[in-house]
Amino acid sequence: MSRVWRVRLIVVILVIVGVELTLVSEGMGPRLLLVAGIVAMITAVTWLARDLGAVVAPVEWPSTQPPYSVDTVEWRVGTLRLLLMSTRRSDGANARLHELLTGLVDDRLTTVHGVDRAHDPRSAAAVIGPELQAFVSAEHPVRALVEPRDVARIVTLIENL
C-alpha cells in the first residue's frame, strides 16, 4: 500500500473515532457502522474529486458565437437606443436625448471634418447645414423631439455628416 493511501486510511479511522467519541459524550450512543459508512462515503467522494481534479486539464472549447466586446459598443448608443425605443413623456428625457444627439453631432464634426463646433461655429454651421444647426442651437429642443419621424430625420442627418 502506498504512503498516500496509508495516510488516507489513518485520517478516515481518526475521523470515525472522533465522531464516535462525540456521539458517546453527547449521550447518543455508539453508532459505529452508521458513522463509518457515512464517513467512508464522504471521504471517498472527496478524494475521488480531488484526485480527478489533479489529473484533468482545462480545455478551451471553440465558441460558435462571435467575440463580444464591451469596448465596441459606446455607452451613448445604448442610452440613445433606450431613449428612442421608450415613450418620452417627460421634458427631461427629451432634453437628455437632445444632449446625446448634439454630442454625436459634435463627435462626427470633429472626427470626420476636423471642425470643433465650440471653437469655430461658422465652419460647423456650414458643414452641418441649416436643419442640424437649428437643432443643435435650439433653446427648447423638447418640441423638436416629440414626433418619432422628426427624431429619425435628425439621426439620418447625423449619419450623413
C-alpha positions as CSV (number, residue, x, y, z in Angstrom):
1,M,0.0,0.0,0.0
2,S,1.4,3.4,-0.9
3,R,2.1,6.1,1.6
4,V,-0.8,8.3,0.3
5,W,-3.3,5.5,1.0
6,R,-1.9,4.8,4.4
7,V,-2.3,8.5,5.3
8,R,-5.9,8.5,4.0
9,L,-6.8,5.3,5.9
10,I,-5.4,6.8,9.1
11,V,-7.4,10.0,8.5
12,V,-10.6,8.0,8.0
13,I,-10.1,6.0,11.1
14,L,-9.3,9.1,13.2
15,V,-12.5,10.9,11.9
16,I,-14.6,7.8,12.7
17,V,-13.2,7.6,16.2
18,G,-13.6,11.3,16.7
19,V,-17.3,11.3,15.6
20,E,-18.0,8.2,17.7
21,L,-16.4,9.8,20.8
22,T,-18.5,12.9,20.2
23,L,-21.7,10.9,19.9
24,V,-21.0,8.9,23.1
25,S,-20.1,12.0,25.0
26,E,-23.4,13.7,23.9
27,G,-25.3,10.6,25.1
28,M,-26.4,9.4,21.7
29,G,-24.8,6.1,22.0
30,P,-22.3,4.3,19.7
31,R,-23.3,4.0,16.0
32,L,-20.2,2.6,14.6
33,L,-21.5,1.1,11.4
34,L,-23.6,4.2,10.5
35,V,-20.8,6.7,11.2
36,A,-18.2,4.5,9.5
37,G,-20.4,4.2,6.4
38,I,-21.1,8.0,6.2
39,V,-17.5,9.0,6.8
40,A,-16.3,6.4,4.3
41,M,-18.7,7.7,1.6
42,I,-17.9,11.4,2.2
43,T,-14.2,10.8,2.1
44,A,-14.3,8.6,-0.9
45,V,-16.2,11.2,-2.9
46,T,-14.0,14.0,-1.7
47,W,-10.7,12.1,-2.6
48,L,-12.1,11.0,-5.9
49,A,-13.0,14.6,-6.9
50,R,-9.6,15.8,-5.6
51,D,-7.6,13.1,-7.4
52,L,-9.5,13.6,-10.7
53,G,-9.1,17.4,-10.4
54,A,-5.4,17.0,-10.3
55,V,-5.4,14.8,-13.5
56,V,-7.9,16.7,-15.6
57,A,-6.6,19.6,-17.7
58,P,-8.8,22.6,-18.5
59,V,-10.0,22.6,-22.1
60,E,-10.6,25.7,-24.3
61,W,-13.7,24.8,-26.3
62,P,-14.1,26.7,-29.6
63,S,-17.0,29.1,-29.5
64,T,-19.6,29.4,-32.3
65,Q,-20.5,32.9,-31.3
66,P,-18.5,35.9,-32.3
67,P,-16.5,37.5,-29.6
68,Y,-18.4,40.2,-27.7
69,S,-16.6,43.2,-26.5
70,V,-18.0,45.9,-24.3
71,D,-15.5,48.4,-25.8
72,T,-17.0,48.1,-29.3
73,V,-20.4,49.5,-28.1
74,E,-20.2,53.0,-26.9
75,W,-22.4,53.8,-23.9
76,R,-24.2,56.6,-25.7
77,V,-25.5,54.2,-28.3
78,G,-27.2,52.1,-25.6
79,T,-28.6,55.1,-23.9
80,L,-29.8,56.5,-27.2
81,R,-31.4,53.2,-28.1
82,L,-33.3,53.2,-24.8
83,L,-34.4,56.8,-25.3
84,L,-35.6,56.2,-28.8
85,M,-37.5,53.0,-28.1
86,S,-39.3,54.3,-25.0
87,T,-42.0,56.8,-25.0
88,R,-40.6,60.1,-24.0
89,R,-43.2,61.6,-21.7
90,S,-41.0,64.0,-19.8
91,D,-39.1,67.0,-20.8
92,G,-36.1,65.6,-19.0
93,A,-36.0,62.6,-21.3
94,N,-36.2,64.8,-24.4
95,A,-33.5,67.1,-23.0
96,R,-31.3,64.0,-22.5
97,L,-32.0,62.8,-26.0
98,H,-31.1,66.3,-27.4
99,E,-27.9,66.3,-25.4
100,L,-26.9,62.8,-26.7
101,L,-27.7,63.7,-30.3
102,T,-25.8,67.0,-30.0
103,G,-22.8,65.2,-28.6
104,L,-23.0,62.8,-31.6
105,V,-23.1,65.8,-34.0
106,D,-20.0,67.3,-32.3
107,D,-18.2,63.9,-32.4
108,R,-18.9,63.5,-36.1
109,L,-17.9,67.1,-36.9
110,T,-14.6,66.5,-35.1
111,T,-13.7,63.1,-36.4
112,V,-14.9,63.4,-40.0
113,H,-14.5,67.1,-40.8
114,G,-11.9,68.2,-38.1
115,V,-14.2,71.1,-37.0
116,D,-14.9,71.9,-33.4
117,R,-18.3,73.5,-33.1
118,A,-17.4,75.3,-29.8
119,H,-14.3,76.9,-31.3
120,D,-15.5,77.5,-34.9
121,P,-19.3,77.8,-35.0
122,R,-19.4,79.3,-38.5
123,S,-17.5,76.4,-40.1
124,A,-19.5,73.9,-38.1
125,A,-22.8,75.6,-39.3
126,A,-21.6,75.4,-42.9
127,V,-20.8,71.7,-42.6
128,I,-23.9,70.5,-40.7
129,G,-26.4,72.6,-42.7
130,P,-29.3,74.7,-41.5
131,E,-31.6,72.0,-40.3
132,L,-29.0,70.4,-37.9
133,Q,-27.7,73.9,-36.9
134,A,-31.2,74.8,-35.9
135,F,-31.5,71.6,-33.9
136,V,-28.2,71.9,-32.0
137,S,-28.7,75.6,-31.2
138,A,-32.4,75.2,-30.2
139,E,-33.3,76.8,-26.9
140,H,-36.3,74.5,-26.4
141,P,-35.3,71.2,-28.0
142,V,-38.1,69.3,-26.4
143,R,-40.6,70.4,-29.2
144,A,-38.3,69.0,-31.9
145,L,-38.1,65.5,-30.4
146,V,-41.8,64.7,-29.8
147,E,-42.5,63.0,-33.1
148,P,-40.6,59.8,-34.0
149,R,-40.2,60.9,-37.6
150,D,-38.5,64.1,-36.5
151,V,-36.1,62.2,-34.4
152,A,-35.5,59.8,-37.3
153,R,-34.8,62.8,-39.6
154,I,-32.2,64.2,-37.1
155,V,-30.5,60.8,-36.8
156,T,-30.4,60.5,-40.6
157,L,-28.8,63.9,-40.9
158,I,-26.2,63.0,-38.2
159,E,-25.4,59.7,-40.1
160,N,-24.9,61.6,-43.3
161,L,-22.4,64.1,-41.9
